[in-house]
Every structure is written in C-alpha cells, then in structure tokens.
C-alpha cells in the first residue's frame, strides 16, 4: 500500500474517531437538562393496530452508550468500499429511528414522518433462492466460495434459502433508484414484525443532520450472521457496507455486549 493511501486511511480513521467522540460528548446532559442520555441495548415495546400495523418503540435502559474504537478501525480497514465512506460511521442510537412497521407480501414496510419534517417509506421483500438461476463456485470439498462470481453473505459455505428480492426507498415522495447490485450478495434476510420478545432485524434511521437515510439489516444465522448498512441521501443510493456479526458488536462502533 502506498504512503499516500496509508495517510488517507489514517486521516479517515482519525476523522471518524473525532466524529464519534463529539457525538458522545453532545449526548451528555447538563445539570439543568431533563433529557436522559442516549444509550444502547434499549428495552423495547410494540403496539399493534387493528389493521396489523406495528409501532416499535424503545424505552431507555440503565446501561450507558459505549463506543468500540477497535470496531471503528476494523470498519474503516475492512468493510468500507472507500475511505471517504468513514463519514457515514454514525452511532445508530444517536440517529432518529423510524417506528412504524407493516407486514406486506414476502416482506415488511417501515415508515415514519420525523421531527425534521422528512417522510420516509422503506419496503424490503425476499424470495426463495434457486441455485439454478445463479453461478455457484465451490471448493474441492463442495463448500460454496462465491455466488455469481462474488463473495456472499449469510450462509457460511452452504446454499442460501432466501435472497433479497427488492429494496424500495421513498423519501418525501421521491422514489430512489437502487441498483440490484446493492443487495445482490446479501442473503438470508430476516424480515418480520417486531414484538415484545424481539426487536426488529431491519431498522431505518435518519442521520443526526437529517441529510441521510440509513437502512440496517441483521441477517443470516450462526456462523453466517452479519450486519449490513445501506446509505441514501434524499435523491440517490450512495453505498453500503457489511460486517460479520460473530463478535456481537454494532456495525457503527457501539459495543453490543454492554
């Protein structure tokens, strides 16, 4: 790796570290503030309407938000497509979450109108995986190495059962065009309505500055479990990045074990 590229990665890591530190400092309430600190691992509750819609809400727990600097460094080094994407490493619990869930055929719909005035609607659907419709690359023992000539996520050497059929994002009435390549190698999507016993595995947030929309998905299971984050502005799909979930850490630098 050239010296200039090393310097670029180092600068991006330093920027992300400063950004996360500033986020935590801003969340410390003053003595006169009545707002509780933002915290991770919140307790959850849901309410359902006769139409089948579900509103997911979070109640603050007693554990303070923790950053994991090693994970931030791992994201910058291993997960991001480009060092400039470090600007999208934002603590999830400091952003504004969409709370309305609805079951749709083969998937879920997540929507909300937030305090910023922005209106969001996200639909995710899945379909069964058919190996004959894909190019499968195996090793000498029969384990799968690639699907459609690309590394894949979700099933750890086995054929996936399901794949993402489509992701649709609409912001303030504008439908964003999302290329299929954005989700093509992410398999085994976990799509269900949240309830009192389990939080959602697909969540949508508005960035702290209200400029970006983040779609998080926790997919796969066992050794194939992973987290992926899709990033949009109000007009376009920007990028995505993924991380294996084997160490029980949030994708945006928050220690999920606390």
C-alpha positions in Angstrom: 0.0 0.0 0.0 1.4 3.4 -1.0 2.3 6.0 1.6 -0.4 8.4 0.3 -3.1 5.7 0.7 -1.9 4.8 4.2 -2.1 8.5 5.1 -5.7 8.7 3.6 -6.8 5.7 5.7 -5.2 7.2 8.8 -6.9 10.6 8.2 -10.3 8.9 7.7 -9.9 6.9 10.9 -8.9 10.0 12.9 -11.9 11.8 11.4 -14.3 9.0 12.4 -12.9 8.8 15.9 -13.3 12.6 16.4 -16.9 12.4 15.0 -17.9 9.6 17.3 -16.3 11.3 20.3 -18.1 14.5 19.5 -21.4 12.5 19.3 -20.9 11.1 22.8 -20.0 14.5 24.2 -23.1 16.1 22.8 -25.2 13.4 24.4 -24.0 14.2 28.0 -26.9 16.1 29.6 -26.2 19.3 31.6 -27.2 19.6 35.2 -30.3 21.5 34.1 -31.3 19.2 31.3 -34.3 16.9 31.7 -33.3 14.7 28.8 -31.8 11.2 29.6 -28.6 10.2 27.9 -28.8 8.2 24.7 -28.0 4.6 25.5 -27.5 1.3 23.7 -29.4 -2.0 24.2 -32.7 -0.3 24.9 -35.7 -2.3 26.2 -38.4 -2.5 23.5 -42.1 -2.4 23.3 -44.7 -2.6 20.5 -48.2 -1.6 19.9 -50.5 -3.1 17.2 -53.5 -1.6 15.4 -56.5 -3.5 14.0 -55.0 -3.0 10.6 -52.0 -5.1 11.5 -49.5 -2.1 11.7 -47.0 -2.3 14.4 -45.3 0.7 16.2 -42.0 -0.2 17.6 -40.7 2.0 20.5 -37.6 1.9 22.7 -37.5 2.5 26.4 -34.2 3.7 27.8 -32.3 1.0 29.8 -29.8 1.7 32.5 -26.6 0.9 30.5 -24.8 3.9 29.0 -23.7 4.0 25.4 -20.2 2.6 24.8 -18.0 3.1 21.7 -15.7 0.4 20.5 -12.7 2.1 18.8 -11.3 -1.2 17.6 -14.5 -1.9 15.7 -14.4 1.6 14.1 -10.9 0.9 13.0 -12.0 -2.5 11.6 -14.9 -0.9 9.7 -12.6 1.6 8.0 -9.9 -1.0 7.2 -12.1 -4.0 6.2 -15.7 -3.0 5.5 -15.8 0.3 3.7 -15.6 0.4 -0.1 -13.7 3.7 0.1 -12.1 5.6 2.9 -14.3 8.6 2.3 -17.3 6.4 3.5 -16.0 6.8 7.0 -18.2 9.9 7.2 -21.2 7.6 7.4 -20.0 5.9 10.6 -22.6 7.4 12.9 -23.7 5.9 16.2 -27.0 4.3 15.5 -28.6 5.3 18.8 -27.8 9.0 18.2 -29.9 9.0 15.0 -33.7 9.2 14.6 -35.4 5.9 14.1 -38.5 5.1 12.0 -41.0 3.4 14.2 -44.0 2.2 12.1 -43.9 -1.4 10.8 -46.3 -3.1 8.5 -46.4 -6.7 7.1 -46.5 -6.8 3.3 -46.4 -9.9 1.0 -43.0 -11.5 1.3 -41.6 -8.7 3.4 -42.0 -5.7 5.6 -42.6 -1.9 5.2 -41.1 0.7 7.6 -42.3 4.3 7.6 -42.5 7.4 9.6 -42.6 11.2 9.5 -39.9 12.6 11.7 -39.4 15.9 13.6 -37.3 17.2 10.6 -40.5 17.1 8.5 -39.0 14.4 6.3 -41.3 11.5 5.3 -39.7 8.1 4.8 -41.1 4.8 3.5 -38.9 1.7 3.0 -40.0 -1.7 1.7 -38.0 -4.9 1.7 -39.1 -8.2 0.2 -37.5 -11.6 -0.2 -37.8 -14.7 -2.3 -36.6 -18.2 -2.3 -33.1 -18.8 -3.6 -32.9 -21.1 -6.6 -29.3 -22.3 -7.3 -30.0 -23.0 -11.0 -30.6 -19.2 -11.5 -27.1 -18.4 -10.2 -23.5 -19.3 -10.9 -22.2 -21.2 -7.9 -18.4 -21.6 -7.3 -17.4 -24.4 -4.9 -14.2 -25.6 -3.4 -12.9 -29.2 -3.7 -14.9 -30.2 -0.6 -18.1 -28.8 -2.0 -18.3 -25.7 0.1 -19.6 -22.6 -1.6 -17.0 -19.9 -2.2 -18.9 -17.5 -4.4 -22.3 -16.8 -5.8 -22.5 -15.1 -9.2 -18.6 -14.9 -9.1 -18.7 -12.7 -6.0 -18.2 -13.3 -2.3 -21.5 -13.6 -0.5 -23.0 -13.1 3.0 -25.4 -15.1 5.1 -24.9 -18.9 4.9 -21.2 -19.7 5.6 -20.5 -22.2 2.8 -24.0 -23.5 2.3 -26.6 -22.6 -0.3 -28.8 -19.8 1.0 -32.5 -20.4 1.5 -33.7 -16.9 0.7 -32.4 -13.8 -1.1 -33.5 -10.2 -1.1 -35.9 -9.6 -3.9 -36.1 -5.8 -3.8 -35.4 -2.8 -1.6 -37.6 0.3 -2.2 -36.9 3.6 -0.6 -39.2 6.7 -0.9 -38.2 10.0 0.8 -40.6 12.9 0.7 -42.5 11.3 -2.2 -39.3 10.7 -4.3 -38.7 7.1 -5.2 -34.9 6.4 -5.1 -33.5 4.1 -7.8 -31.5 1.4 -6.2 -29.4 -0.9 -8.4 -29.8 -4.7 -7.8 -26.0 -4.9 -7.2 -26.5 -3.0 -3.9 -28.1 -6.1 -2.3 -27.3 -8.9 -4.7 -24.7 -10.7 -2.5 -26.6 -10.3 0.8 -28.6 -13.4 1.6 -30.8 -14.8 4.3 -32.7 -11.6 5.1 -34.5 -11.5 8.5 -37.8 -9.8 7.8 -40.5 -9.9 10.5 -42.6 -7.5 12.6 -41.1 -6.7 15.9 -42.9 -7.7 19.1 -42.4 -7.6 22.8 -40.0 -10.6 22.7 -37.7 -9.5 19.9 -36.6 -6.2 18.3 -36.6 -5.8 14.5 -33.8 -7.1 12.5 -34.4 -4.4 9.8 -34.3 -0.8 11.1 -34.3 2.6 9.4 -32.8 5.8 10.8 -32.4 9.4 9.7 -28.9 10.8 10.3 -28.4 13.4 13.0 -28.2 16.2 10.4 -31.3 14.8 8.6 -29.3 14.6 5.3 -29.1 10.8 5.0 -31.2 7.7 5.5 -29.7 4.5 6.9 -31.2 1.1 6.4 -29.7 -1.6 8.8 -30.3 -5.3 8.4 -29.1 -8.1 10.7 -29.3 -11.2 8.5 -28.1 -14.8 8.4 -27.7 -17.0 11.5 -25.0 -18.8 13.4 -21.6 -18.5 11.6 -23.2 -16.8 8.7 -24.7 -13.9 10.7 -23.8 -10.4 9.5 -24.9 -6.8 9.7 -25.3 -4.6 6.6 -25.9 -0.8 6.3 -27.3 0.8 3.2 -26.9 4.6 2.9 -29.1 7.0 0.9 -29.4 10.8 0.6 -32.8 12.3 -0.3 -32.3 11.6 -4.0 -29.9 8.6 -4.5 -28.4 5.4 -3.2 -24.9 6.1 -2.1 -23.2 3.0 -0.8 -23.4 0.0 1.6 -21.0 -1.9 3.9 -21.3 -5.1 5.9 -19.6 -6.8 8.9 -19.7 -10.3 10.3 -21.8 -10.4 13.5 -19.7 -13.1 15.2 -18.3 -10.7 17.9 -21.7 -9.3 18.9 -20.8 -5.7 18.1 -23.0 -3.0 16.5 -21.9 -2.0 13.0 -21.4 1.6 13.9 -18.9 1.3 16.6 -21.1 0.6 19.6 -20.3 -2.4 21.8 -23.4 -4.5 21.7 -22.3 -6.6 24.6 -22.8 -3.8 27.1 
